[in-house]
């Protein structure tokens, strides 16, 4: 059963500077910490309106100075799901991590984009960052093994030109070495915020297609839950796999996405993420008009169409 859910974005401060992320271009005014009193009022509001699931994001909640107190406050307000989405670098300190878990965190989703030092550290612009992230995953697994954390770990990966050729190796590494069985793979958003790095990072669906097929095979073979974001449904049809309806249901993240509300506290911007993507950030292609998935598909980022047009979407 899905809980009524809110995602709270507190600010754009981060201890990574990922080349594909809009926070890398954030202004100083966007990096001011939200006062905990305001954040608690937001928690009160959503609790009073029957929200039972809360996610903390944007850009790294782990560096928020009052994180333990806020997590504890959410638990006292009877939130059943308190999810931490983080690059996890601060969680290489098991003492700090244990405090956050004991305060009431129920689930951790880790942003990590490769198992290879040179790739991960290049993408995040943090030397030795991968080492700290892997230590954090080990710490989280220790807490799971000791029954302090009940939900299994999941990871987020952003596919781009730098990491796509080693993506299958990364998935298998996290599965075998770190016991990760839930992976979300996000196709890069080539927004204007990453214009300086766009040429180095851009990748087409056609380039990624062979690896998409391998990932689907690995998911079935190893029983790993893999979901994809920002890949239009017609790309899956190019795989020529039987029972495509089942493939879409199993792998396409946007059909599963239950994030109904987002609250950017710093900018007083509240919206539905799925609707904003479809109404403002994405666009249809010529082929969409005759496709039976026209209304359920999330189409493509506008910037993607500007770069690659629509030639690859015809089957």
ChimeraX commands (.cxc) that place a marker at each C-alpha (Angstrom):
marker #1 position 0.00,0.00,0.00 radius 0.5
marker #1 position 1.40,3.41,-0.99 radius 0.5
marker #1 position 1.39,6.04,1.71 radius 0.5
marker #1 position 0.44,9.66,1.12 radius 0.5
marker #1 position 3.84,11.05,0.38 radius 0.5
marker #1 position 5.76,14.32,0.43 radius 0.5
marker #1 position 9.26,15.03,-0.78 radius 0.5
marker #1 position 10.91,17.97,0.97 radius 0.5
marker #1 position 13.74,19.82,-0.73 radius 0.5
marker #1 position 15.50,21.99,1.81 radius 0.5
marker #1 position 18.28,23.79,-0.06 radius 0.5
marker #1 position 20.91,23.33,-2.74 radius 0.5
marker #1 position 23.96,22.89,-0.56 radius 0.5
marker #1 position 25.94,19.73,-1.24 radius 0.5
marker #1 position 29.29,18.16,-0.43 radius 0.5
marker #1 position 29.55,16.87,-4.00 radius 0.5
marker #1 position 29.63,18.93,-7.17 radius 0.5
marker #1 position 28.32,16.50,-9.74 radius 0.5
marker #1 position 28.89,17.51,-13.31 radius 0.5
marker #1 position 25.36,16.44,-14.31 radius 0.5
marker #1 position 23.56,18.15,-11.43 radius 0.5
marker #1 position 21.98,21.59,-11.36 radius 0.5
marker #1 position 23.20,22.15,-7.79 radius 0.5
marker #1 position 26.73,22.45,-9.14 radius 0.5
marker #1 position 25.65,25.84,-10.49 radius 0.5
marker #1 position 23.68,26.90,-7.41 radius 0.5
marker #1 position 24.10,30.43,-6.10 radius 0.5
marker #1 position 25.24,31.12,-2.55 radius 0.5
marker #1 position 21.74,32.33,-1.70 radius 0.5
marker #1 position 20.38,28.89,-2.63 radius 0.5
marker #1 position 22.73,27.17,-0.19 radius 0.5
marker #1 position 21.45,28.78,3.00 radius 0.5
marker #1 position 20.25,26.22,5.54 radius 0.5
marker #1 position 16.53,26.31,6.28 radius 0.5
marker #1 position 15.89,27.07,9.94 radius 0.5
marker #1 position 14.75,23.99,11.82 radius 0.5
marker #1 position 11.72,25.87,13.19 radius 0.5
marker #1 position 10.42,26.40,9.66 radius 0.5
marker #1 position 11.14,22.82,8.73 radius 0.5
marker #1 position 9.25,21.57,11.78 radius 0.5
marker #1 position 6.26,23.72,10.79 radius 0.5
marker #1 position 6.33,22.04,7.39 radius 0.5
marker #1 position 6.41,18.62,9.05 radius 0.5
marker #1 position 3.46,19.67,11.22 radius 0.5
marker #1 position 1.50,20.79,8.16 radius 0.5
marker #1 position 1.97,17.52,6.29 radius 0.5
marker #1 position 1.24,15.44,9.37 radius 0.5
marker #1 position -2.00,17.34,9.88 radius 0.5
marker #1 position -2.93,16.66,6.24 radius 0.5
marker #1 position -2.49,12.90,6.64 radius 0.5
marker #1 position 0.87,12.47,4.98 radius 0.5
marker #1 position 2.63,9.39,6.34 radius 0.5
marker #1 position 5.70,9.19,4.12 radius 0.5
marker #1 position 8.40,11.86,3.95 radius 0.5
marker #1 position 11.59,12.00,1.88 radius 0.5
marker #1 position 14.42,14.41,2.47 radius 0.5
marker #1 position 16.40,15.50,-0.55 radius 0.5
marker #1 position 18.22,18.40,-2.21 radius 0.5
marker #1 position 20.95,18.22,-2.39 radius 0.5
marker #1 position 22.46,16.38,0.46 radius 0.5
marker #1 position 20.42,16.17,3.63 radius 0.5
marker #1 position 23.33,14.60,5.52 radius 0.5
marker #1 position 25.08,17.96,5.95 radius 0.5
marker #1 position 22.02,19.59,7.52 radius 0.5
marker #1 position 23.20,20.53,11.05 radius 0.5
marker #1 position 19.94,19.54,12.78 radius 0.5
marker #1 position 19.27,16.34,10.86 radius 0.5
marker #1 position 19.04,14.03,13.89 radius 0.5
marker #1 position 16.57,16.36,15.60 radius 0.5
marker #1 position 14.39,16.67,12.47 radius 0.5
marker #1 position 14.30,12.90,11.89 radius 0.5
marker #1 position 13.31,12.36,15.52 radius 0.5
marker #1 position 10.60,15.01,15.15 radius 0.5
marker #1 position 9.17,13.21,12.11 radius 0.5
marker #1 position 9.02,9.98,14.06 radius 0.5
marker #1 position 7.24,11.71,16.93 radius 0.5
marker #1 position 4.71,12.95,14.35 radius 0.5
marker #1 position 4.04,9.34,13.38 radius 0.5
marker #1 position 5.51,9.33,9.88 radius 0.5
marker #1 position 5.76,5.67,8.96 radius 0.5
marker #1 position 8.33,6.15,6.20 radius 0.5
marker #1 position 11.26,8.55,6.68 radius 0.5
marker #1 position 13.55,8.22,3.70 radius 0.5
marker #1 position 17.03,9.68,3.41 radius 0.5
marker #1 position 18.24,10.31,-0.15 radius 0.5
marker #1 position 21.93,11.07,0.03 radius 0.5
marker #1 position 25.32,10.69,-1.61 radius 0.5
marker #1 position 26.10,9.05,1.78 radius 0.5
marker #1 position 29.61,10.45,2.15 radius 0.5
marker #1 position 28.98,11.60,5.74 radius 0.5
marker #1 position 27.68,8.14,6.57 radius 0.5
marker #1 position 31.19,6.73,6.36 radius 0.5
marker #1 position 31.15,7.72,10.05 radius 0.5
marker #1 position 29.20,4.84,11.58 radius 0.5
marker #1 position 28.69,6.75,14.84 radius 0.5
marker #1 position 26.93,9.60,13.04 radius 0.5
marker #1 position 24.98,7.18,10.86 radius 0.5
marker #1 position 23.80,5.16,13.86 radius 0.5
marker #1 position 22.39,8.32,15.46 radius 0.5
marker #1 position 20.43,9.11,12.30 radius 0.5
marker #1 position 19.04,5.59,12.12 radius 0.5
marker #1 position 18.12,5.43,15.79 radius 0.5
marker #1 position 16.39,8.82,15.46 radius 0.5
marker #1 position 13.88,7.16,13.13 radius 0.5
marker #1 position 15.15,6.92,9.55 radius 0.5
marker #1 position 13.50,3.96,7.88 radius 0.5
marker #1 position 15.13,3.82,4.45 radius 0.5
marker #1 position 18.27,5.01,2.68 radius 0.5
marker #1 position 18.65,5.67,-1.03 radius 0.5
marker #1 position 22.26,6.25,-2.07 radius 0.5
marker #1 position 23.37,8.32,-5.08 radius 0.5
marker #1 position 26.38,6.60,-6.62 radius 0.5
marker #1 position 27.17,6.37,-10.31 radius 0.5
marker #1 position 30.01,3.92,-10.75 radius 0.5
marker #1 position 32.08,1.36,-8.89 radius 0.5
marker #1 position 35.21,2.69,-10.59 radius 0.5
marker #1 position 37.17,5.36,-8.70 radius 0.5
marker #1 position 38.18,7.43,-11.70 radius 0.5
marker #1 position 34.62,7.58,-13.06 radius 0.5
marker #1 position 32.77,8.27,-9.79 radius 0.5
marker #1 position 35.25,10.84,-8.57 radius 0.5
marker #1 position 35.32,12.59,-11.93 radius 0.5
marker #1 position 31.52,12.82,-12.10 radius 0.5
marker #1 position 31.15,14.07,-8.53 radius 0.5
marker #1 position 34.29,16.25,-8.54 radius 0.5
marker #1 position 35.36,14.80,-5.17 radius 0.5
marker #1 position 38.71,12.98,-4.91 radius 0.5
marker #1 position 38.36,9.70,-3.00 radius 0.5
marker #1 position 34.62,10.20,-2.79 radius 0.5
marker #1 position 33.87,6.66,-3.94 radius 0.5
marker #1 position 35.91,5.24,-1.07 radius 0.5
marker #1 position 33.77,7.13,1.44 radius 0.5
marker #1 position 30.53,6.08,-0.26 radius 0.5
marker #1 position 31.47,2.41,-0.27 radius 0.5
marker #1 position 32.36,2.64,3.41 radius 0.5
marker #1 position 28.95,4.20,4.05 radius 0.5
marker #1 position 27.22,1.33,2.26 radius 0.5
marker #1 position 29.19,-1.14,4.39 radius 0.5
marker #1 position 28.08,0.74,7.51 radius 0.5
marker #1 position 24.44,0.67,6.41 radius 0.5
marker #1 position 24.67,-3.05,5.75 radius 0.5
marker #1 position 26.06,-3.54,9.27 radius 0.5
marker #1 position 23.05,-1.73,10.72 radius 0.5
marker #1 position 20.72,-3.87,8.60 radius 0.5
marker #1 position 22.43,-7.05,9.79 radius 0.5
marker #1 position 22.03,-5.89,13.39 radius 0.5
marker #1 position 18.30,-5.17,12.93 radius 0.5
marker #1 position 18.69,-1.43,13.47 radius 0.5
marker #1 position 17.52,-0.73,9.92 radius 0.5
marker #1 position 14.76,-2.82,8.38 radius 0.5
marker #1 position 14.52,-1.65,4.77 radius 0.5
marker #1 position 17.08,-2.84,2.19 radius 0.5
marker #1 position 19.32,-0.27,0.56 radius 0.5
marker #1 position 18.67,1.16,-2.87 radius 0.5
marker #1 position 20.90,3.24,-5.11 radius 0.5
marker #1 position 20.39,5.94,-7.75 radius 0.5
marker #1 position 22.62,6.10,-10.81 radius 0.5
marker #1 position 22.67,8.77,-13.53 radius 0.5
marker #1 position 23.53,7.37,-16.96 radius 0.5
marker #1 position 25.80,9.53,-19.07 radius 0.5
marker #1 position 28.61,9.33,-21.63 radius 0.5
marker #1 position 31.24,8.72,-18.96 radius 0.5
marker #1 position 29.71,5.71,-17.19 radius 0.5
marker #1 position 27.34,3.97,-19.61 radius 0.5
marker #1 position 29.86,1.47,-20.99 radius 0.5
marker #1 position 30.59,0.12,-17.52 radius 0.5
marker #1 position 27.05,0.30,-16.14 radius 0.5
marker #1 position 26.45,-3.47,-16.20 radius 0.5
marker #1 position 29.70,-4.09,-14.35 radius 0.5
marker #1 position 28.67,-1.50,-11.76 radius 0.5
marker #1 position 25.26,-3.10,-11.22 radius 0.5
marker #1 position 26.85,-6.52,-10.74 radius 0.5
marker #1 position 29.49,-5.10,-8.41 radius 0.5
marker #1 position 26.88,-3.51,-6.14 radius 0.5
marker #1 position 24.84,-6.73,-6.24 radius 0.5
marker #1 position 27.65,-9.16,-5.43 radius 0.5
marker #1 position 29.91,-7.00,-3.26 radius 0.5
marker #1 position 27.42,-4.72,-1.49 radius 0.5
marker #1 position 24.17,-6.74,-1.52 radius 0.5
marker #1 position 22.25,-4.04,-3.42 radius 0.5
marker #1 position 19.14,-5.45,-5.10 radius 0.5
marker #1 position 17.21,-2.26,-5.84 radius 0.5
marker #1 position 18.67,0.12,-8.42 radius 0.5
marker #1 position 17.13,3.15,-10.09 radius 0.5
marker #1 position 18.82,4.21,-13.31 radius 0.5
marker #1 position 18.12,7.77,-14.40 radius 0.5
marker #1 position 18.85,8.89,-17.94 radius 0.5
marker #1 position 20.77,12.16,-17.78 radius 0.5
marker #1 position 18.84,15.41,-17.99 radius 0.5
marker #1 position 20.80,17.72,-20.29 radius 0.5
marker #1 position 19.46,20.89,-18.72 radius 0.5
marker #1 position 20.93,24.35,-19.25 radius 0.5
marker #1 position 22.35,24.16,-15.72 radius 0.5
marker #1 position 24.99,21.70,-16.91 radius 0.5
marker #1 position 25.73,23.44,-20.19 radius 0.5
marker #1 position 29.48,23.58,-19.43 radius 0.5
marker #1 position 29.63,19.77,-19.21 radius 0.5
marker #1 position 26.92,18.86,-21.70 radius 0.5
marker #1 position 29.18,17.84,-24.58 radius 0.5
marker #1 position 31.19,15.54,-22.33 radius 0.5
marker #1 position 28.15,13.91,-20.75 radius 0.5
marker #1 position 25.48,13.74,-23.45 radius 0.5
marker #1 position 24.43,10.33,-24.70 radius 0.5
marker #1 position 21.65,9.18,-27.01 radius 0.5
marker #1 position 19.15,6.43,-26.34 radius 0.5
marker #1 position 20.53,4.59,-29.36 radius 0.5
marker #1 position 23.98,4.48,-27.79 radius 0.5
marker #1 position 22.52,3.22,-24.53 radius 0.5
marker #1 position 20.19,0.64,-26.09 radius 0.5
marker #1 position 22.59,-2.37,-26.00 radius 0.5
marker #1 position 23.25,-1.72,-22.31 radius 0.5
marker #1 position 19.54,-1.32,-21.60 radius 0.5
marker #1 position 19.01,-4.81,-22.97 radius 0.5
marker #1 position 21.87,-6.21,-20.85 radius 0.5
marker #1 position 20.43,-4.58,-17.73 radius 0.5
marker #1 position 17.02,-6.10,-18.35 radius 0.5
marker #1 position 18.65,-9.51,-18.77 radius 0.5
marker #1 position 20.65,-9.06,-15.54 radius 0.5
marker #1 position 17.52,-8.03,-13.67 radius 0.5
marker #1 position 15.73,-11.23,-14.61 radius 0.5
marker #1 position 18.77,-13.46,-14.20 radius 0.5
marker #1 position 19.89,-12.15,-10.80 radius 0.5
marker #1 position 16.50,-11.05,-9.48 radius 0.5
marker #1 position 17.62,-7.44,-9.08 radius 0.5
marker #1 position 14.94,-4.75,-9.08 radius 0.5
marker #1 position 16.00,-2.25,-11.73 radius 0.5
marker #1 position 13.81,0.66,-12.75 radius 0.5
marker #1 position 14.50,3.29,-15.40 radius 0.5
marker #1 position 13.62,6.96,-15.42 radius 0.5
marker #1 position 13.40,9.32,-18.42 radius 0.5
marker #1 position 13.50,6.63,-21.09 radius 0.5
marker #1 position 10.40,6.82,-23.33 radius 0.5
marker #1 position 8.47,3.62,-23.87 radius 0.5
marker #1 position 9.16,3.40,-27.60 radius 0.5
marker #1 position 12.85,2.84,-26.84 radius 0.5
marker #1 position 11.95,-0.37,-25.04 radius 0.5
marker #1 position 10.13,-1.57,-28.15 radius 0.5
marker #1 position 13.40,-1.44,-30.05 radius 0.5
marker #1 position 14.57,-4.34,-27.90 radius 0.5
marker #1 position 12.12,-6.65,-29.66 radius 0.5
marker #1 position 11.32,-8.56,-26.50 radius 0.5
marker #1 position 8.14,-10.60,-26.27 radius 0.5
marker #1 position 5.49,-9.58,-23.76 radius 0.5
marker #1 position 6.48,-5.93,-23.86 radius 0.5
marker #1 position 3.62,-4.99,-21.55 radius 0.5
marker #1 position 5.25,-6.95,-18.73 radius 0.5
marker #1 position 8.62,-5.36,-19.48 radius 0.5
marker #1 position 7.19,-1.87,-19.23 radius 0.5
marker #1 position 5.33,-2.67,-16.03 radius 0.5
marker #1 position 8.46,-4.12,-14.42 radius 0.5
marker #1 position 11.14,-1.68,-15.52 radius 0.5
marker #1 position 9.73,1.74,-16.31 radius 0.5
marker #1 position 10.09,3.81,-13.15 radius 0.5
marker #1 position 7.66,6.55,-14.07 radius 0.5
marker #1 position 4.73,4.16,-14.05 radius 0.5
marker #1 position 5.67,3.29,-10.47 radius 0.5
marker #1 position 6.54,6.77,-9.26 radius 0.5
marker #1 position 4.30,7.61,-6.31 radius 0.5
marker #1 position 5.89,10.95,-5.46 radius 0.5
marker #1 position 2.74,13.05,-5.45 radius 0.5
marker #1 position 4.01,16.26,-3.88 radius 0.5
marker #1 position 7.28,18.19,-3.74 radius 0.5
marker #1 position 7.96,21.15,-1.48 radius 0.5
marker #1 position 10.98,23.36,-2.20 radius 0.5
marker #1 position 11.05,25.26,1.05 radius 0.5
marker #1 position 13.60,27.90,0.09 radius 0.5
marker #1 position 11.57,29.04,-2.91 radius 0.5
marker #1 position 8.06,28.29,-1.58 radius 0.5
marker #1 position 7.59,26.15,-4.66 radius 0.5
marker #1 position 5.12,23.29,-4.24 radius 0.5
marker #1 position 4.28,20.98,-7.14 radius 0.5
marker #1 position 3.64,17.47,-8.39 radius 0.5
marker #1 position 6.90,16.24,-9.92 radius 0.5
marker #1 position 5.32,13.88,-12.46 radius 0.5
marker #1 position 2.98,16.62,-13.69 radius 0.5
marker #1 position 5.73,19.24,-13.85 radius 0.5
marker #1 position 7.91,16.96,-15.94 radius 0.5
marker #1 position 5.13,16.31,-18.39 radius 0.5
marker #1 position 3.68,19.82,-18.53 radius 0.5
marker #1 position 6.85,21.91,-18.46 radius 0.5
marker #1 position 10.08,19.95,-18.77 radius 0.5
marker #1 position 9.35,17.28,-21.36 radius 0.5
marker #1 position 7.93,17.24,-24.85 radius 0.5
marker #1 position 6.24,14.96,-27.34 radius 0.5
marker #1 position 7.75,13.67,-30.56 radius 0.5
marker #1 position 6.05,13.19,-33.92 radius 0.5
marker #1 position 5.68,9.48,-33.30 radius 0.5
marker #1 position 3.89,10.07,-30.00 radius 0.5
marker #1 position 0.62,11.05,-31.66 radius 0.5
marker #1 position 0.04,7.58,-33.10 radius 0.5
marker #1 position 1.43,5.66,-30.12 radius 0.5
marker #1 position -1.03,3.88,-27.84 radius 0.5
marker #1 position 1.13,4.87,-24.86 radius 0.5
marker #1 position 0.88,8.55,-25.69 radius 0.5
marker #1 position -0.81,9.46,-22.42 radius 0.5
marker #1 position 1.04,7.10,-20.09 radius 0.5
marker #1 position 4.53,7.78,-21.46 radius 0.5
marker #1 position 6.55,10.64,-20.00 radius 0.5
marker #1 position 8.10,11.52,-23.42 radius 0.5
marker #1 position 11.60,13.09,-23.52 radius 0.5
marker #1 position 13.37,16.04,-21.92 radius 0.5
marker #1 position 13.01,19.11,-24.11 radius 0.5
marker #1 position 16.78,19.54,-24.21 radius 0.5
marker #1 position 17.19,15.99,-25.48 radius 0.5
marker #1 position 14.95,16.68,-28.45 radius 0.5
marker #1 position 16.86,19.89,-29.21 radius 0.5
marker #1 position 20.10,17.91,-29.44 radius 0.5
marker #1 position 19.02,14.61,-31.04 radius 0.5
marker #1 position 15.70,15.50,-32.74 radius 0.5
marker #1 position 13.39,12.52,-33.21 radius 0.5
marker #1 position 15.01,10.26,-35.79 radius 0.5
marker #1 position 15.73,7.42,-33.33 radius 0.5
marker #1 position 12.17,7.09,-32.08 radius 0.5
marker #1 position 10.79,5.52,-35.23 radius 0.5
marker #1 position 10.70,1.75,-35.03 radius 0.5
marker link #1:1,2 radius 0.2
marker link #1:2,3 radius 0.2
marker link #1:3,4 radius 0.2
marker link #1:4,5 radius 0.2
marker link #1:5,6 radius 0.2
marker link #1:6,7 radius 0.2
marker link #1:7,8 radius 0.2
marker link #1:8,9 radius 0.2
marker link #1:9,10 radius 0.2
marker link #1:10,11 radius 0.2
marker link #1:11,12 radius 0.2
marker link #1:12,13 radius 0.2
marker link #1:13,14 radius 0.2
marker link #1:14,15 radius 0.2
marker link #1:15,16 radius 0.2
marker link #1:16,17 radius 0.2
marker link #1:17,18 radius 0.2
marker link #1:18,19 radius 0.2
marker link #1:19,20 radius 0.2
marker link #1:20,21 radius 0.2
marker link #1:21,22 radius 0.2
marker link #1:22,23 radius 0.2
marker link #1:23,24 radius 0.2
marker link #1:24,25 radius 0.2
marker link #1:25,26 radius 0.2
marker link #1:26,27 radius 0.2
marker link #1:27,28 radius 0.2
marker link #1:28,29 radius 0.2
marker link #1:29,30 radius 0.2
marker link #1:30,31 radius 0.2
marker link #1:31,32 radius 0.2
marker link #1:32,33 radius 0.2
marker link #1:33,34 radius 0.2
marker link #1:34,35 radius 0.2
marker link #1:35,36 radius 0.2
marker link #1:36,37 radius 0.2
marker link #1:37,38 radius 0.2
marker link #1:38,39 radius 0.2
marker link #1:39,40 radius 0.2
marker link #1:40,41 radius 0.2
marker link #1:41,42 radius 0.2
marker link #1:42,43 radius 0.2
marker link #1:43,44 radius 0.2
marker link #1:44,45 radius 0.2
marker link #1:45,46 radius 0.2
marker link #1:46,47 radius 0.2
marker link #1:47,48 radius 0.2
marker link #1:48,49 radius 0.2
marker link #1:49,50 radius 0.2
marker link #1:50,51 radius 0.2
marker link #1:51,52 radius 0.2
marker link #1:52,53 radius 0.2
marker link #1:53,54 radius 0.2
marker link #1:54,55 radius 0.2
marker link #1:55,56 radius 0.2
marker link #1:56,57 radius 0.2
marker link #1:57,58 radius 0.2
marker link #1:58,59 radius 0.2
marker link #1:59,60 radius 0.2
marker link #1:60,61 radius 0.2
marker link #1:61,62 radius 0.2
marker link #1:62,63 radius 0.2
marker link #1:63,64 radius 0.2
marker link #1:64,65 radius 0.2
marker link #1:65,66 radius 0.2
marker link #1:66,67 radius 0.2
marker link #1:67,68 radius 0.2
marker link #1:68,69 radius 0.2
marker link #1:69,70 radius 0.2
marker link #1:70,71 radius 0.2
marker link #1:71,72 radius 0.2
marker link #1:72,73 radius 0.2
marker link #1:73,74 radius 0.2
marker link #1:74,75 radius 0.2
marker link #1:75,76 radius 0.2
marker link #1:76,77 radius 0.2
marker link #1:77,78 radius 0.2
marker link #1:78,79 radius 0.2
marker link #1:79,80 radius 0.2
marker link #1:80,81 radius 0.2
marker link #1:81,82 radius 0.2
marker link #1:82,83 radius 0.2
marker link #1:83,84 radius 0.2
marker link #1:84,85 radius 0.2
marker link #1:85,86 radius 0.2
marker link #1:86,87 radius 0.2
marker link #1:87,88 radius 0.2
marker link #1:88,89 radius 0.2
marker link #1:89,90 radius 0.2
marker link #1:90,91 radius 0.2
marker link #1:91,92 radius 0.2
marker link #1:92,93 radius 0.2
marker link #1:93,94 radius 0.2
marker link #1:94,95 radius 0.2
marker link #1:95,96 radius 0.2
marker link #1:96,97 radius 0.2
marker link #1:97,98 radius 0.2
marker link #1:98,99 radius 0.2
marker link #1:99,100 radius 0.2
marker link #1:100,101 radius 0.2
marker link #1:101,102 radius 0.2
marker link #1:102,103 radius 0.2
marker link #1:103,104 radius 0.2
marker link #1:104,105 radius 0.2
marker link #1:105,106 radius 0.2
marker link #1:106,107 radius 0.2
marker link #1:107,108 radius 0.2
marker link #1:108,109 radius 0.2
marker link #1:109,110 radius 0.2
marker link #1:110,111 radius 0.2
marker link #1:111,112 radius 0.2
marker link #1:112,113 radius 0.2
marker link #1:113,114 radius 0.2
marker link #1:114,115 radius 0.2
marker link #1:115,116 radius 0.2
marker link #1:116,117 radius 0.2
marker link #1:117,118 radius 0.2
marker link #1:118,119 radius 0.2
marker link #1:119,120 radius 0.2
marker link #1:120,121 radius 0.2
marker link #1:121,122 radius 0.2
marker link #1:122,123 radius 0.2
marker link #1:123,124 radius 0.2
marker link #1:124,125 radius 0.2
marker link #1:125,126 radius 0.2
marker link #1:126,127 radius 0.2
marker link #1:127,128 radius 0.2
marker link #1:128,129 radius 0.2
marker link #1:129,130 radius 0.2
marker link #1:130,131 radius 0.2
marker link #1:131,132 radius 0.2
marker link #1:132,133 radius 0.2
marker link #1:133,134 radius 0.2
marker link #1:134,135 radius 0.2
marker link #1:135,136 radius 0.2
marker link #1:136,137 radius 0.2
marker link #1:137,138 radius 0.2
marker link #1:138,139 radius 0.2
marker link #1:139,140 radius 0.2
marker link #1:140,141 radius 0.2
marker link #1:141,142 radius 0.2
marker link #1:142,143 radius 0.2
marker link #1:143,144 radius 0.2
marker link #1:144,145 radius 0.2
marker link #1:145,146 radius 0.2
marker link #1:146,147 radius 0.2
marker link #1:147,148 radius 0.2
marker link #1:148,149 radius 0.2
marker link #1:149,150 radius 0.2
marker link #1:150,151 radius 0.2
marker link #1:151,152 radius 0.2
marker link #1:152,153 radius 0.2
marker link #1:153,154 radius 0.2
marker link #1:154,155 radius 0.2
marker link #1:155,156 radius 0.2
marker link #1:156,157 radius 0.2
marker link #1:157,158 radius 0.2
marker link #1:158,159 radius 0.2
marker link #1:159,160 radius 0.2
marker link #1:160,161 radius 0.2
marker link #1:161,162 radius 0.2
marker link #1:162,163 radius 0.2
marker link #1:163,164 radius 0.2
marker link #1:164,165 radius 0.2
marker link #1:165,166 radius 0.2
marker link #1:166,167 radius 0.2
marker link #1:167,168 radius 0.2
marker link #1:168,169 radius 0.2
marker link #1:169,170 radius 0.2
marker link #1:170,171 radius 0.2
marker link #1:171,172 radius 0.2
marker link #1:172,173 radius 0.2
marker link #1:173,174 radius 0.2
marker link #1:174,175 radius 0.2
marker link #1:175,176 radius 0.2
marker link #1:176,177 radius 0.2
marker link #1:177,178 radius 0.2
marker link #1:178,179 radius 0.2
marker link #1:179,180 radius 0.2
marker link #1:180,181 radius 0.2
marker link #1:181,182 radius 0.2
marker link #1:182,183 radius 0.2
marker link #1:183,184 radius 0.2
marker link #1:184,185 radius 0.2
marker link #1:185,186 radius 0.2
marker link #1:186,187 radius 0.2
marker link #1:187,188 radius 0.2
marker link #1:188,189 radius 0.2
marker link #1:189,190 radius 0.2
marker link #1:190,191 radius 0.2
marker link #1:191,192 radius 0.2
marker link #1:192,193 radius 0.2
marker link #1:193,194 radius 0.2
marker link #1:194,195 radius 0.2
marker link #1:195,196 radius 0.2
marker link #1:196,197 radius 0.2
marker link #1:197,198 radius 0.2
marker link #1:198,199 radius 0.2
marker link #1:199,200 radius 0.2
marker link #1:200,201 radius 0.2
marker link #1:201,202 radius 0.2
marker link #1:202,203 radius 0.2
marker link #1:203,204 radius 0.2
marker link #1:204,205 radius 0.2
marker link #1:205,206 radius 0.2
marker link #1:206,207 radius 0.2
marker link #1:207,208 radius 0.2
marker link #1:208,209 radius 0.2
marker link #1:209,210 radius 0.2
marker link #1:210,211 radius 0.2
marker link #1:211,212 radius 0.2
marker link #1:212,213 radius 0.2
marker link #1:213,214 radius 0.2
marker link #1:214,215 radius 0.2
marker link #1:215,216 radius 0.2
marker link #1:216,217 radius 0.2
marker link #1:217,218 radius 0.2
marker link #1:218,219 radius 0.2
marker link #1:219,220 radius 0.2
marker link #1:220,221 radius 0.2
marker link #1:221,222 radius 0.2
marker link #1:222,223 radius 0.2
marker link #1:223,224 radius 0.2
marker link #1:224,225 radius 0.2
marker link #1:225,226 radius 0.2
marker link #1:226,227 radius 0.2
marker link #1:227,228 radius 0.2
marker link #1:228,229 radius 0.2
marker link #1:229,230 radius 0.2
marker link #1:230,231 radius 0.2
marker link #1:231,232 radius 0.2
marker link #1:232,233 radius 0.2
marker link #1:233,234 radius 0.2
marker link #1:234,235 radius 0.2
marker link #1:235,236 radius 0.2
marker link #1:236,237 radius 0.2
marker link #1:237,238 radius 0.2
marker link #1:238,239 radius 0.2
marker link #1:239,240 radius 0.2
marker link #1:240,241 radius 0.2
marker link #1:241,242 radius 0.2
marker link #1:242,243 radius 0.2
marker link #1:243,244 radius 0.2
marker link #1:244,245 radius 0.2
marker link #1:245,246 radius 0.2
marker link #1:246,247 radius 0.2
marker link #1:247,248 radius 0.2
marker link #1:248,249 radius 0.2
marker link #1:249,250 radius 0.2
marker link #1:250,251 radius 0.2
marker link #1:251,252 radius 0.2
marker link #1:252,253 radius 0.2
marker link #1:253,254 radius 0.2
marker link #1:254,255 radius 0.2
marker link #1:255,256 radius 0.2
marker link #1:256,257 radius 0.2
marker link #1:257,258 radius 0.2
marker link #1:258,259 radius 0.2
marker link #1:259,260 radius 0.2
marker link #1:260,261 radius 0.2
marker link #1:261,262 radius 0.2
marker link #1:262,263 radius 0.2
marker link #1:263,264 radius 0.2
marker link #1:264,265 radius 0.2
marker link #1:265,266 radius 0.2
marker link #1:266,267 radius 0.2
marker link #1:267,268 radius 0.2
marker link #1:268,269 radius 0.2
marker link #1:269,270 radius 0.2
marker link #1:270,271 radius 0.2
marker link #1:271,272 radius 0.2
marker link #1:272,273 radius 0.2
marker link #1:273,274 radius 0.2
marker link #1:274,275 radius 0.2
marker link #1:275,276 radius 0.2
marker link #1:276,277 radius 0.2
marker link #1:277,278 radius 0.2
marker link #1:278,279 radius 0.2
marker link #1:279,280 radius 0.2
marker link #1:280,281 radius 0.2
marker link #1:281,282 radius 0.2
marker link #1:282,283 radius 0.2
marker link #1:283,284 radius 0.2
marker link #1:284,285 radius 0.2
marker link #1:285,286 radius 0.2
marker link #1:286,287 radius 0.2
marker link #1:287,288 radius 0.2
marker link #1:288,289 radius 0.2
marker link #1:289,290 radius 0.2
marker link #1:290,291 radius 0.2
marker link #1:291,292 radius 0.2
marker link #1:292,293 radius 0.2
marker link #1:293,294 radius 0.2
marker link #1:294,295 radius 0.2
marker link #1:295,296 radius 0.2
marker link #1:296,297 radius 0.2
marker link #1:297,298 radius 0.2
marker link #1:298,299 radius 0.2
marker link #1:299,300 radius 0.2
marker link #1:300,301 radius 0.2
marker link #1:301,302 radius 0.2
marker link #1:302,303 radius 0.2
marker link #1:303,304 radius 0.2
marker link #1:304,305 radius 0.2
marker link #1:305,306 radius 0.2
marker link #1:306,307 radius 0.2
marker link #1:307,308 radius 0.2
marker link #1:308,309 radius 0.2
marker link #1:309,310 radius 0.2
marker link #1:310,311 radius 0.2
marker link #1:311,312 radius 0.2
marker link #1:312,313 radius 0.2
marker link #1:313,314 radius 0.2
marker link #1:314,315 radius 0.2
view
